[in-house]
Amino acid sequence: MVKTLIVEDNRLNRETLKGLFRRYFPSMSVEEASDRQEAMKKFESFQPDLVLMDIRLPDGSGMELTKKIKETNPDVKVLIITGHHYAEYKEAAAQCGADGFLVKGGSSVEMLAAVEALLPKTKEVVSPDKQ
């Protein structure tokens, strides 16, 4: 089973992503965190395979948290999600060790494709095209 942690301060965005993943990846287990502190606690206890990380969190930078996560567990895939399409954000995300970068507000198809590209191939996943 693939485990995913959504780190996003906006409750509606978290719920939307969680619902999308439950629909298209029914075997995926999903946890949520609204800030850095909660994210680290959940990361340590849940041990996700994939983290969707917002850049801006109420208690600090999602980029810094990404760097910390990747330093402690380089096998975890991190997809940075942001509402801003700045080239410097994408470059900074790569420098922090992020495995992907996606601007919020795109289509569900884009989100699902970005997530599926990062999912471990050895774990059970049901992709959108198989439903």
Secondary structure, DSSP 8 states (H G I E B T S, - for coil): --EEEEE-S-HHHHHHHHHHHHHH-TT-EEEEESSHHHHHHHHHHH--SEEEEESEETTEEHHHHHHHHHHH-TTSEEEEEES---HHHHHHHHHTT-SEEEETTS-HHHHHHHHHHHS-TTS----GGG-
